């Protein structure tokens, strides 16, 4: 089964709120919200949803 998440591990992305470039550490699918969440290496205790990040 192919994953439909937008970003991959170790991919560099930009936080839309700050413009900061960060690196994806891990991702997971939040089933009850029907969307993907991501943790980044720079802020390991915070998660971001796909719409908060951009390539």
N, C-alpha and C positions, 0 to 999 in steps of 0.2 A: 504494500500500500504506500503510495507516495504522499509525503507530507505537503501540506499547502501553506506552510508558514513562509513569510516573506524573506526572513533573514536567516543566515546560517551561523554556526559557532565560529568564532575568531574573525567574523566580518566586522569591518569598521563602519560605523553608522554615526549619524548626527542626532543629538537630542534636539527636538524642535524647540523646546522651551528655552534652552540656553545657547544653542549653536555649537555646543561642545562635541568633539569627536570622541566616541567611546568604542569599545570592543565588546561584541556579544560574547557572553560567557556560556549561557545556557538558555533554553527556551522550553516552554511547556504549553499545552493546550488547556485552557480553563473551560471545562465542558459546560458548566451551568451558565457561563457568560458567552459561550460560543466564539471565543477569540483567543489569540495567542498572547502569552506574556513572556518577557525576556528579562534576564539579569545581565548586568554588564560588569566587566572586570573592575572598572573604576569605582563602582558603587555596589558591592556585592550584596548588601542588605536591602536594596531597593529593587523593585521590579517595575517594568515599563510595558505598556501595551503597544501593539504594533503601530497604532496611529500616532503614538508619541515619538516615533523614530522615523528617520528618512535616510535613504542611501546617500 
